[in-house]
Amino acid sequence: MKTYPFSALFSRMKYITRWCLMRSTRPESLSEHTADTAMLAHTLCLIGRHCTGTGAALRPEVVATAAIYHDAPEILTGDMPTPVKYKNDALRTAYKAVEHESARVMASLQPEELQAETQVWLTGSVLNDAERKILKAADRLSAVIKCIEEDRGGNREFEAAYAQQMAALHAMHSPEAEYFIEHMLPCYEQNLDELTRGRF
C-alpha cells in the first residue's frame, strides 16, 4: 500500500522553534506563528474591505489559506535567522532556491492528483500582488506581537527586533496594517481582565 507523508510532515511545524538566536521567555513554534499569521492575514483583508476601502482585490479566505502554508518549507530547512537570510543578495537568492526546492519536495509527498495544487499554496503563487503584500504585513505583525509579549515578560532581548519590524511595516505603506497598528495592536499590551472587562 502506497502512503503519502505530506500531512504528517506538515504537522511537524510544532517542532520548529522560531527566533533561534534570541533568548525568549517562552519559545514560539512555527505552528503558533503560522496560526497567528493566518488569523492576522484574514483580519487585514477584512480591514481592507470594510474599514480602509482598499481591499477590493483581496480574497480573505485565499490569503488566510496561503498563510497556513507560507512557512511550511521551513519544516525541512529550519527557521533561518533574519540577519543571515537577508544579509546580502547572494544569501537571499540562495535561500529562496532552497525554499523553492523544499516546497517541491514537500508537494511530491502528496498523491499525484494533489501535487500541483499543493505546490501553488506552498509557493504562494496563488496570490496577487496586493494579497502578497497583506501576507507579508501579517507575517511582520506576528513578529511584532511576539516582541511585545517578550517585552511584557521583562525580556529586553526583542527591543531591536520590535523597532526593525515596526519600521519595515510602516515602510510597506499598507493602509490595512496601519489601521491594525492604530486600533488593534495596543490591545496586545493588555491583560485578560482588561481585554474582557465589560464585554461579558
PyMOL commands that place a pseudoatom at each C-alpha (Angstrom):
pseudoatom trace, name=CA, resn=MET, resi=1, chain=A, elem=C, hetatm=0, pos=[0.000, 0.000, 0.000]
pseudoatom trace, name=CA, resn=LYS, resi=2, chain=A, elem=C, hetatm=0, pos=[1.428, 3.376, -1.005]
pseudoatom trace, name=CA, resn=THR, resi=3, chain=A, elem=C, hetatm=0, pos=[1.499, 6.060, 1.679]
pseudoatom trace, name=CA, resn=TYR, resi=4, chain=A, elem=C, hetatm=0, pos=[1.725, 9.841, 1.395]
pseudoatom trace, name=CA, resn=PRO, resi=5, chain=A, elem=C, hetatm=0, pos=[3.633, 11.552, 4.236]
pseudoatom trace, name=CA, resn=PHE, resi=6, chain=A, elem=C, hetatm=0, pos=[2.831, 15.200, 3.409]
pseudoatom trace, name=CA, resn=SER, resi=7, chain=A, elem=C, hetatm=0, pos=[0.281, 15.746, 6.198]
pseudoatom trace, name=CA, resn=ALA, resi=8, chain=A, elem=C, hetatm=0, pos=[2.421, 14.010, 8.811]
pseudoatom trace, name=CA, resn=LEU, resi=9, chain=A, elem=C, hetatm=0, pos=[5.414, 16.108, 7.759]
pseudoatom trace, name=CA, resn=PHE, resi=10, chain=A, elem=C, hetatm=0, pos=[3.308, 19.294, 7.802]
pseudoatom trace, name=CA, resn=SER, resi=11, chain=A, elem=C, hetatm=0, pos=[2.252, 18.533, 11.371]
pseudoatom trace, name=CA, resn=ARG, resi=12, chain=A, elem=C, hetatm=0, pos=[5.904, 18.750, 12.434]
pseudoatom trace, name=CA, resn=MET, resi=13, chain=A, elem=C, hetatm=0, pos=[5.757, 22.548, 12.292]
pseudoatom trace, name=CA, resn=LYS, resi=14, chain=A, elem=C, hetatm=0, pos=[5.156, 22.374, 16.026]
pseudoatom trace, name=CA, resn=TYR, resi=15, chain=A, elem=C, hetatm=0, pos=[8.754, 21.157, 16.489]
pseudoatom trace, name=CA, resn=ILE, resi=16, chain=A, elem=C, hetatm=0, pos=[10.380, 24.066, 14.627]
pseudoatom trace, name=CA, resn=THR, resi=17, chain=A, elem=C, hetatm=0, pos=[11.359, 26.846, 17.024]
pseudoatom trace, name=CA, resn=ARG, resi=18, chain=A, elem=C, hetatm=0, pos=[11.482, 30.426, 15.800]
pseudoatom trace, name=CA, resn=TRP, resi=19, chain=A, elem=C, hetatm=0, pos=[13.816, 33.200, 16.987]
pseudoatom trace, name=CA, resn=CYS, resi=20, chain=A, elem=C, hetatm=0, pos=[16.610, 30.653, 17.479]
pseudoatom trace, name=CA, resn=LEU, resi=21, chain=A, elem=C, hetatm=0, pos=[19.288, 33.311, 18.047]
pseudoatom trace, name=CA, resn=MET, resi=22, chain=A, elem=C, hetatm=0, pos=[17.250, 35.113, 20.711]
pseudoatom trace, name=CA, resn=ARG, resi=23, chain=A, elem=C, hetatm=0, pos=[16.700, 34.416, 24.391]
pseudoatom trace, name=CA, resn=SER, resi=24, chain=A, elem=C, hetatm=0, pos=[12.944, 34.018, 24.789]
pseudoatom trace, name=CA, resn=THR, resi=25, chain=A, elem=C, hetatm=0, pos=[10.800, 33.906, 27.898]
pseudoatom trace, name=CA, resn=ARG, resi=26, chain=A, elem=C, hetatm=0, pos=[8.645, 31.385, 26.029]
pseudoatom trace, name=CA, resn=PRO, resi=27, chain=A, elem=C, hetatm=0, pos=[9.617, 29.543, 22.840]
pseudoatom trace, name=CA, resn=GLU, resi=28, chain=A, elem=C, hetatm=0, pos=[7.414, 30.129, 19.796]
pseudoatom trace, name=CA, resn=SER, resi=29, chain=A, elem=C, hetatm=0, pos=[6.832, 27.237, 17.416]
pseudoatom trace, name=CA, resn=LEU, resi=30, chain=A, elem=C, hetatm=0, pos=[6.412, 27.599, 13.683]
pseudoatom trace, name=CA, resn=SER, resi=31, chain=A, elem=C, hetatm=0, pos=[2.924, 26.167, 14.166]
pseudoatom trace, name=CA, resn=GLU, resi=32, chain=A, elem=C, hetatm=0, pos=[1.948, 29.014, 16.527]
pseudoatom trace, name=CA, resn=HIS, resi=33, chain=A, elem=C, hetatm=0, pos=[3.385, 31.629, 14.200]
pseudoatom trace, name=CA, resn=THR, resi=34, chain=A, elem=C, hetatm=0, pos=[1.526, 30.120, 11.250]
pseudoatom trace, name=CA, resn=ALA, resi=35, chain=A, elem=C, hetatm=0, pos=[-1.829, 30.167, 13.054]
pseudoatom trace, name=CA, resn=ASP, resi=36, chain=A, elem=C, hetatm=0, pos=[-1.275, 33.765, 14.187]
pseudoatom trace, name=CA, resn=THR, resi=37, chain=A, elem=C, hetatm=0, pos=[-0.233, 34.876, 10.702]
pseudoatom trace, name=CA, resn=ALA, resi=38, chain=A, elem=C, hetatm=0, pos=[-3.284, 33.242, 9.102]
pseudoatom trace, name=CA, resn=MET, resi=39, chain=A, elem=C, hetatm=0, pos=[-5.645, 34.986, 11.535]
pseudoatom trace, name=CA, resn=LEU, resi=40, chain=A, elem=C, hetatm=0, pos=[-3.862, 38.323, 11.079]
pseudoatom trace, name=CA, resn=ALA, resi=41, chain=A, elem=C, hetatm=0, pos=[-3.880, 37.998, 7.277]
pseudoatom trace, name=CA, resn=HIS, resi=42, chain=A, elem=C, hetatm=0, pos=[-7.607, 37.289, 7.275]
pseudoatom trace, name=CA, resn=THR, resi=43, chain=A, elem=C, hetatm=0, pos=[-8.223, 40.273, 9.575]
pseudoatom trace, name=CA, resn=LEU, resi=44, chain=A, elem=C, hetatm=0, pos=[-6.122, 42.594, 7.393]
pseudoatom trace, name=CA, resn=CYS, resi=45, chain=A, elem=C, hetatm=0, pos=[-8.151, 41.552, 4.352]
pseudoatom trace, name=CA, resn=LEU, resi=46, chain=A, elem=C, hetatm=0, pos=[-11.393, 42.336, 6.186]
pseudoatom trace, name=CA, resn=ILE, resi=47, chain=A, elem=C, hetatm=0, pos=[-9.982, 45.694, 7.286]
pseudoatom trace, name=CA, resn=GLY, resi=48, chain=A, elem=C, hetatm=0, pos=[-9.146, 46.430, 3.658]
pseudoatom trace, name=CA, resn=ARG, resi=49, chain=A, elem=C, hetatm=0, pos=[-12.660, 45.552, 2.551]
pseudoatom trace, name=CA, resn=HIS, resi=50, chain=A, elem=C, hetatm=0, pos=[-14.668, 47.228, 5.293]
pseudoatom trace, name=CA, resn=CYS, resi=51, chain=A, elem=C, hetatm=0, pos=[-12.550, 49.849, 7.089]
pseudoatom trace, name=CA, resn=THR, resi=52, chain=A, elem=C, hetatm=0, pos=[-9.998, 51.364, 4.717]
pseudoatom trace, name=CA, resn=GLY, resi=53, chain=A, elem=C, hetatm=0, pos=[-11.748, 50.698, 1.408]
pseudoatom trace, name=CA, resn=THR, resi=54, chain=A, elem=C, hetatm=0, pos=[-8.509, 49.334, -0.059]
pseudoatom trace, name=CA, resn=GLY, resi=55, chain=A, elem=C, hetatm=0, pos=[-9.412, 45.654, -0.203]
pseudoatom trace, name=CA, resn=ALA, resi=56, chain=A, elem=C, hetatm=0, pos=[-11.280, 45.198, -3.485]
pseudoatom trace, name=CA, resn=ALA, resi=57, chain=A, elem=C, hetatm=0, pos=[-8.595, 42.849, -4.821]
pseudoatom trace, name=CA, resn=LEU, resi=58, chain=A, elem=C, hetatm=0, pos=[-8.275, 40.882, -1.570]
pseudoatom trace, name=CA, resn=ARG, resi=59, chain=A, elem=C, hetatm=0, pos=[-9.689, 37.375, -1.028]
pseudoatom trace, name=CA, resn=PRO, resi=60, chain=A, elem=C, hetatm=0, pos=[-9.618, 36.791, 2.758]
pseudoatom trace, name=CA, resn=GLU, resi=61, chain=A, elem=C, hetatm=0, pos=[-10.078, 33.014, 2.583]
pseudoatom trace, name=CA, resn=VAL, resi=62, chain=A, elem=C, hetatm=0, pos=[-7.366, 32.616, -0.060]
pseudoatom trace, name=CA, resn=VAL, resi=63, chain=A, elem=C, hetatm=0, pos=[-4.886, 34.803, 1.827]
pseudoatom trace, name=CA, resn=ALA, resi=64, chain=A, elem=C, hetatm=0, pos=[-5.571, 33.010, 5.122]
pseudoatom trace, name=CA, resn=THR, resi=65, chain=A, elem=C, hetatm=0, pos=[-5.033, 29.627, 3.458]
pseudoatom trace, name=CA, resn=ALA, resi=66, chain=A, elem=C, hetatm=0, pos=[-1.807, 30.824, 1.824]
pseudoatom trace, name=CA, resn=ALA, resi=67, chain=A, elem=C, hetatm=0, pos=[-0.668, 31.994, 5.267]
pseudoatom trace, name=CA, resn=ILE, resi=68, chain=A, elem=C, hetatm=0, pos=[-1.141, 28.471, 6.630]
pseudoatom trace, name=CA, resn=TYR, resi=69, chain=A, elem=C, hetatm=0, pos=[1.369, 27.241, 4.036]
pseudoatom trace, name=CA, resn=HIS, resi=70, chain=A, elem=C, hetatm=0, pos=[3.685, 30.270, 3.887]
pseudoatom trace, name=CA, resn=ASP, resi=71, chain=A, elem=C, hetatm=0, pos=[6.478, 28.929, 6.106]
pseudoatom trace, name=CA, resn=ALA, resi=72, chain=A, elem=C, hetatm=0, pos=[5.922, 25.204, 5.548]
pseudoatom trace, name=CA, resn=PRO, resi=73, chain=A, elem=C, hetatm=0, pos=[9.230, 24.767, 3.657]
pseudoatom trace, name=CA, resn=GLU, resi=74, chain=A, elem=C, hetatm=0, pos=[10.951, 25.592, 6.964]
pseudoatom trace, name=CA, resn=ILE, resi=75, chain=A, elem=C, hetatm=0, pos=[9.909, 22.122, 8.157]
pseudoatom trace, name=CA, resn=LEU, resi=76, chain=A, elem=C, hetatm=0, pos=[12.806, 20.885, 6.011]
pseudoatom trace, name=CA, resn=THR, resi=77, chain=A, elem=C, hetatm=0, pos=[15.108, 23.927, 6.144]
pseudoatom trace, name=CA, resn=GLY, resi=78, chain=A, elem=C, hetatm=0, pos=[14.558, 25.106, 9.709]
pseudoatom trace, name=CA, resn=ASP, resi=79, chain=A, elem=C, hetatm=0, pos=[13.969, 28.750, 10.572]
pseudoatom trace, name=CA, resn=MET, resi=80, chain=A, elem=C, hetatm=0, pos=[16.804, 30.753, 9.058]
pseudoatom trace, name=CA, resn=PRO, resi=81, chain=A, elem=C, hetatm=0, pos=[17.578, 33.801, 11.258]
pseudoatom trace, name=CA, resn=THR, resi=82, chain=A, elem=C, hetatm=0, pos=[16.560, 37.041, 9.522]
pseudoatom trace, name=CA, resn=PRO, resi=83, chain=A, elem=C, hetatm=0, pos=[20.018, 38.683, 9.828]
pseudoatom trace, name=CA, resn=VAL, resi=84, chain=A, elem=C, hetatm=0, pos=[21.501, 35.745, 7.920]
pseudoatom trace, name=CA, resn=LYS, resi=85, chain=A, elem=C, hetatm=0, pos=[18.684, 35.286, 5.403]
pseudoatom trace, name=CA, resn=TYR, resi=86, chain=A, elem=C, hetatm=0, pos=[18.754, 38.929, 4.298]
pseudoatom trace, name=CA, resn=LYS, resi=87, chain=A, elem=C, hetatm=0, pos=[22.449, 39.725, 4.809]
pseudoatom trace, name=CA, resn=ASN, resi=88, chain=A, elem=C, hetatm=0, pos=[23.110, 40.115, 1.069]
pseudoatom trace, name=CA, resn=ASP, resi=89, chain=A, elem=C, hetatm=0, pos=[21.614, 39.334, -2.315]
pseudoatom trace, name=CA, resn=ALA, resi=90, chain=A, elem=C, hetatm=0, pos=[23.619, 36.135, -2.746]
pseudoatom trace, name=CA, resn=LEU, resi=91, chain=A, elem=C, hetatm=0, pos=[22.368, 34.646, 0.535]
pseudoatom trace, name=CA, resn=ARG, resi=92, chain=A, elem=C, hetatm=0, pos=[18.801, 35.807, -0.133]
pseudoatom trace, name=CA, resn=THR, resi=93, chain=A, elem=C, hetatm=0, pos=[18.825, 34.237, -3.597]
pseudoatom trace, name=CA, resn=ALA, resi=94, chain=A, elem=C, hetatm=0, pos=[20.375, 31.001, -2.342]
pseudoatom trace, name=CA, resn=TYR, resi=95, chain=A, elem=C, hetatm=0, pos=[17.866, 30.689, 0.477]
pseudoatom trace, name=CA, resn=LYS, resi=96, chain=A, elem=C, hetatm=0, pos=[14.960, 31.339, -1.901]
pseudoatom trace, name=CA, resn=ALA, resi=97, chain=A, elem=C, hetatm=0, pos=[16.228, 28.492, -4.083]
pseudoatom trace, name=CA, resn=VAL, resi=98, chain=A, elem=C, hetatm=0, pos=[16.417, 26.196, -1.055]
pseudoatom trace, name=CA, resn=GLU, resi=99, chain=A, elem=C, hetatm=0, pos=[12.864, 27.173, -0.046]
pseudoatom trace, name=CA, resn=HIS, resi=100, chain=A, elem=C, hetatm=0, pos=[11.602, 26.528, -3.574]
pseudoatom trace, name=CA, resn=GLU, resi=101, chain=A, elem=C, hetatm=0, pos=[13.231, 23.090, -3.626]
pseudoatom trace, name=CA, resn=SER, resi=102, chain=A, elem=C, hetatm=0, pos=[11.799, 22.334, -0.195]
pseudoatom trace, name=CA, resn=ALA, resi=103, chain=A, elem=C, hetatm=0, pos=[8.307, 23.256, -1.469]
pseudoatom trace, name=CA, resn=ARG, resi=104, chain=A, elem=C, hetatm=0, pos=[8.773, 20.992, -4.483]
pseudoatom trace, name=CA, resn=VAL, resi=105, chain=A, elem=C, hetatm=0, pos=[9.879, 18.075, -2.319]
pseudoatom trace, name=CA, resn=MET, resi=106, chain=A, elem=C, hetatm=0, pos=[7.002, 18.579, 0.104]
pseudoatom trace, name=CA, resn=ALA, resi=107, chain=A, elem=C, hetatm=0, pos=[4.416, 18.726, -2.699]
pseudoatom trace, name=CA, resn=SER, resi=108, chain=A, elem=C, hetatm=0, pos=[5.833, 15.483, -4.093]
pseudoatom trace, name=CA, resn=LEU, resi=109, chain=A, elem=C, hetatm=0, pos=[4.803, 13.772, -0.848]
pseudoatom trace, name=CA, resn=GLN, resi=110, chain=A, elem=C, hetatm=0, pos=[1.129, 14.170, -1.771]
pseudoatom trace, name=CA, resn=PRO, resi=111, chain=A, elem=C, hetatm=0, pos=[-0.854, 11.889, -4.118]
pseudoatom trace, name=CA, resn=GLU, resi=112, chain=A, elem=C, hetatm=0, pos=[-0.044, 12.849, -7.699]
pseudoatom trace, name=CA, resn=GLU, resi=113, chain=A, elem=C, hetatm=0, pos=[-3.500, 14.371, -8.166]
pseudoatom trace, name=CA, resn=LEU, resi=114, chain=A, elem=C, hetatm=0, pos=[-2.829, 16.882, -5.331]
pseudoatom trace, name=CA, resn=GLN, resi=115, chain=A, elem=C, hetatm=0, pos=[0.773, 17.821, -6.059]
pseudoatom trace, name=CA, resn=ALA, resi=116, chain=A, elem=C, hetatm=0, pos=[0.291, 20.734, -8.458]
pseudoatom trace, name=CA, resn=GLU, resi=117, chain=A, elem=C, hetatm=0, pos=[-2.291, 22.467, -6.282]
pseudoatom trace, name=CA, resn=THR, resi=118, chain=A, elem=C, hetatm=0, pos=[-0.256, 21.839, -3.128]
pseudoatom trace, name=CA, resn=GLN, resi=119, chain=A, elem=C, hetatm=0, pos=[2.790, 23.427, -4.754]
pseudoatom trace, name=CA, resn=VAL, resi=120, chain=A, elem=C, hetatm=0, pos=[0.735, 26.527, -5.607]
pseudoatom trace, name=CA, resn=TRP, resi=121, chain=A, elem=C, hetatm=0, pos=[-0.064, 27.001, -1.907]
pseudoatom trace, name=CA, resn=LEU, resi=122, chain=A, elem=C, hetatm=0, pos=[3.455, 26.214, -0.738]
pseudoatom trace, name=CA, resn=THR, resi=123, chain=A, elem=C, hetatm=0, pos=[4.966, 28.818, -3.071]
pseudoatom trace, name=CA, resn=GLY, resi=124, chain=A, elem=C, hetatm=0, pos=[2.211, 31.412, -2.605]
pseudoatom trace, name=CA, resn=SER, resi=125, chain=A, elem=C, hetatm=0, pos=[1.801, 31.720, -6.371]
pseudoatom trace, name=CA, resn=VAL, resi=126, chain=A, elem=C, hetatm=0, pos=[-1.975, 31.675, -5.907]
pseudoatom trace, name=CA, resn=LEU, resi=127, chain=A, elem=C, hetatm=0, pos=[-1.811, 35.244, -4.532]
pseudoatom trace, name=CA, resn=ASN, resi=128, chain=A, elem=C, hetatm=0, pos=[-1.982, 38.516, -6.445]
pseudoatom trace, name=CA, resn=ASP, resi=129, chain=A, elem=C, hetatm=0, pos=[0.433, 41.346, -5.598]
pseudoatom trace, name=CA, resn=ALA, resi=130, chain=A, elem=C, hetatm=0, pos=[-1.953, 43.058, -3.165]
pseudoatom trace, name=CA, resn=GLU, resi=131, chain=A, elem=C, hetatm=0, pos=[-2.508, 39.771, -1.344]
pseudoatom trace, name=CA, resn=ARG, resi=132, chain=A, elem=C, hetatm=0, pos=[1.228, 39.041, -1.145]
pseudoatom trace, name=CA, resn=LYS, resi=133, chain=A, elem=C, hetatm=0, pos=[1.690, 42.423, 0.500]
pseudoatom trace, name=CA, resn=ILE, resi=134, chain=A, elem=C, hetatm=0, pos=[-1.066, 41.640, 3.016]
pseudoatom trace, name=CA, resn=LEU, resi=135, chain=A, elem=C, hetatm=0, pos=[0.502, 38.276, 3.853]
pseudoatom trace, name=CA, resn=LYS, resi=136, chain=A, elem=C, hetatm=0, pos=[3.907, 39.909, 4.359]
pseudoatom trace, name=CA, resn=ALA, resi=137, chain=A, elem=C, hetatm=0, pos=[2.319, 42.540, 6.615]
pseudoatom trace, name=CA, resn=ALA, resi=138, chain=A, elem=C, hetatm=0, pos=[0.611, 39.808, 8.647]
pseudoatom trace, name=CA, resn=ASP, resi=139, chain=A, elem=C, hetatm=0, pos=[3.928, 37.952, 8.934]
pseudoatom trace, name=CA, resn=ARG, resi=140, chain=A, elem=C, hetatm=0, pos=[5.600, 41.101, 10.245]
pseudoatom trace, name=CA, resn=LEU, resi=141, chain=A, elem=C, hetatm=0, pos=[2.719, 41.836, 12.634]
pseudoatom trace, name=CA, resn=SER, resi=142, chain=A, elem=C, hetatm=0, pos=[3.091, 38.345, 14.086]
pseudoatom trace, name=CA, resn=ALA, resi=143, chain=A, elem=C, hetatm=0, pos=[6.753, 39.145, 14.769]
pseudoatom trace, name=CA, resn=VAL, resi=144, chain=A, elem=C, hetatm=0, pos=[5.828, 42.495, 16.348]
pseudoatom trace, name=CA, resn=ILE, resi=145, chain=A, elem=C, hetatm=0, pos=[3.320, 40.780, 18.630]
pseudoatom trace, name=CA, resn=LYS, resi=146, chain=A, elem=C, hetatm=0, pos=[5.968, 38.269, 19.719]
pseudoatom trace, name=CA, resn=CYS, resi=147, chain=A, elem=C, hetatm=0, pos=[8.272, 41.194, 20.535]
pseudoatom trace, name=CA, resn=ILE, resi=148, chain=A, elem=C, hetatm=0, pos=[5.525, 42.857, 22.600]
pseudoatom trace, name=CA, resn=GLU, resi=149, chain=A, elem=C, hetatm=0, pos=[4.888, 39.629, 24.512]
pseudoatom trace, name=CA, resn=GLU, resi=150, chain=A, elem=C, hetatm=0, pos=[8.587, 39.230, 25.287]
pseudoatom trace, name=CA, resn=ASP, resi=151, chain=A, elem=C, hetatm=0, pos=[8.844, 42.846, 26.431]
pseudoatom trace, name=CA, resn=ARG, resi=152, chain=A, elem=C, hetatm=0, pos=[5.834, 42.383, 28.721]
pseudoatom trace, name=CA, resn=GLY, resi=153, chain=A, elem=C, hetatm=0, pos=[7.648, 39.388, 30.213]
pseudoatom trace, name=CA, resn=GLY, resi=154, chain=A, elem=C, hetatm=0, pos=[10.577, 41.642, 31.115]
pseudoatom trace, name=CA, resn=ASN, resi=155, chain=A, elem=C, hetatm=0, pos=[12.826, 40.468, 28.289]
pseudoatom trace, name=CA, resn=ARG, resi=156, chain=A, elem=C, hetatm=0, pos=[14.692, 43.335, 26.580]
pseudoatom trace, name=CA, resn=GLU, resi=157, chain=A, elem=C, hetatm=0, pos=[16.198, 40.937, 24.014]
pseudoatom trace, name=CA, resn=PHE, resi=158, chain=A, elem=C, hetatm=0, pos=[13.494, 41.780, 21.456]
pseudoatom trace, name=CA, resn=GLU, resi=159, chain=A, elem=C, hetatm=0, pos=[13.652, 45.603, 21.601]
pseudoatom trace, name=CA, resn=ALA, resi=160, chain=A, elem=C, hetatm=0, pos=[15.732, 45.985, 18.435]
pseudoatom trace, name=CA, resn=ALA, resi=161, chain=A, elem=C, hetatm=0, pos=[13.641, 43.384, 16.591]
pseudoatom trace, name=CA, resn=TYR, resi=162, chain=A, elem=C, hetatm=0, pos=[10.486, 45.300, 17.535]
pseudoatom trace, name=CA, resn=ALA, resi=163, chain=A, elem=C, hetatm=0, pos=[11.910, 48.567, 16.163]
pseudoatom trace, name=CA, resn=GLN, resi=164, chain=A, elem=C, hetatm=0, pos=[13.078, 46.870, 12.950]
pseudoatom trace, name=CA, resn=GLN, resi=165, chain=A, elem=C, hetatm=0, pos=[9.768, 45.111, 12.321]
pseudoatom trace, name=CA, resn=MET, resi=166, chain=A, elem=C, hetatm=0, pos=[7.733, 48.262, 13.015]
pseudoatom trace, name=CA, resn=ALA, resi=167, chain=A, elem=C, hetatm=0, pos=[9.940, 50.289, 10.678]
pseudoatom trace, name=CA, resn=ALA, resi=168, chain=A, elem=C, hetatm=0, pos=[9.539, 47.638, 7.981]
pseudoatom trace, name=CA, resn=LEU, resi=169, chain=A, elem=C, hetatm=0, pos=[5.763, 47.625, 8.466]
pseudoatom trace, name=CA, resn=HIS, resi=170, chain=A, elem=C, hetatm=0, pos=[5.497, 51.400, 8.141]
pseudoatom trace, name=CA, resn=ALA, resi=171, chain=A, elem=C, hetatm=0, pos=[7.744, 51.276, 5.055]
pseudoatom trace, name=CA, resn=MET, resi=172, chain=A, elem=C, hetatm=0, pos=[5.207, 48.968, 3.394]
pseudoatom trace, name=CA, resn=HIS, resi=173, chain=A, elem=C, hetatm=0, pos=[2.641, 51.815, 3.304]
pseudoatom trace, name=CA, resn=SER, resi=174, chain=A, elem=C, hetatm=0, pos=[-0.154, 49.334, 3.926]
pseudoatom trace, name=CA, resn=PRO, resi=175, chain=A, elem=C, hetatm=0, pos=[-3.389, 51.079, 4.991]
pseudoatom trace, name=CA, resn=GLU, resi=176, chain=A, elem=C, hetatm=0, pos=[-4.640, 47.789, 6.393]
pseudoatom trace, name=CA, resn=ALA, resi=177, chain=A, elem=C, hetatm=0, pos=[-1.550, 47.286, 8.569]
pseudoatom trace, name=CA, resn=GLU, resi=178, chain=A, elem=C, hetatm=0, pos=[-1.596, 50.907, 9.712]
pseudoatom trace, name=CA, resn=TYR, resi=179, chain=A, elem=C, hetatm=0, pos=[-5.248, 50.529, 10.749]
pseudoatom trace, name=CA, resn=PHE, resi=180, chain=A, elem=C, hetatm=0, pos=[-4.349, 47.389, 12.711]
pseudoatom trace, name=CA, resn=ILE, resi=181, chain=A, elem=C, hetatm=0, pos=[-1.370, 49.119, 14.363]
pseudoatom trace, name=CA, resn=GLU, resi=182, chain=A, elem=C, hetatm=0, pos=[-3.544, 52.050, 15.467]
pseudoatom trace, name=CA, resn=HIS, resi=183, chain=A, elem=C, hetatm=0, pos=[-6.715, 50.270, 16.523]
pseudoatom trace, name=CA, resn=MET, resi=184, chain=A, elem=C, hetatm=0, pos=[-5.772, 46.681, 17.418]
pseudoatom trace, name=CA, resn=LEU, resi=185, chain=A, elem=C, hetatm=0, pos=[-2.087, 46.389, 18.272]
pseudoatom trace, name=CA, resn=PRO, resi=186, chain=A, elem=C, hetatm=0, pos=[-2.383, 48.369, 21.556]
pseudoatom trace, name=CA, resn=CYS, resi=187, chain=A, elem=C, hetatm=0, pos=[-4.670, 45.635, 22.896]
pseudoatom trace, name=CA, resn=TYR, resi=188, chain=A, elem=C, hetatm=0, pos=[-1.726, 43.226, 22.952]
pseudoatom trace, name=CA, resn=GLU, resi=189, chain=A, elem=C, hetatm=0, pos=[-0.383, 45.264, 25.890]
pseudoatom trace, name=CA, resn=GLN, resi=190, chain=A, elem=C, hetatm=0, pos=[-3.488, 44.425, 27.948]
pseudoatom trace, name=CA, resn=ASN, resi=191, chain=A, elem=C, hetatm=0, pos=[-4.085, 41.522, 30.300]
pseudoatom trace, name=CA, resn=LEU, resi=192, chain=A, elem=C, hetatm=0, pos=[-7.105, 39.213, 30.129]
pseudoatom trace, name=CA, resn=ASP, resi=193, chain=A, elem=C, hetatm=0, pos=[-9.222, 41.276, 32.556]
pseudoatom trace, name=CA, resn=GLU, resi=194, chain=A, elem=C, hetatm=0, pos=[-8.523, 44.469, 30.617]
pseudoatom trace, name=CA, resn=LEU, resi=195, chain=A, elem=C, hetatm=0, pos=[-9.353, 42.784, 27.312]
pseudoatom trace, name=CA, resn=THR, resi=196, chain=A, elem=C, hetatm=0, pos=[-12.686, 41.413, 28.508]
pseudoatom trace, name=CA, resn=ARG, resi=197, chain=A, elem=C, hetatm=0, pos=[-13.891, 43.959, 31.096]
pseudoatom trace, name=CA, resn=GLY, resi=198, chain=A, elem=C, hetatm=0, pos=[-17.481, 44.977, 30.390]
pseudoatom trace, name=CA, resn=ARG, resi=199, chain=A, elem=C, hetatm=0, pos=[-17.709, 42.723, 27.354]
pseudoatom trace, name=CA, resn=PHE, resi=200, chain=A, elem=C, hetatm=0, pos=[-19.194, 39.620, 29.018]
for i in range(1, 200): cmd.bond("trace and resi %d" % i, "trace and resi %d" % (i + 1))
show_as sticks, trace
zoom trace
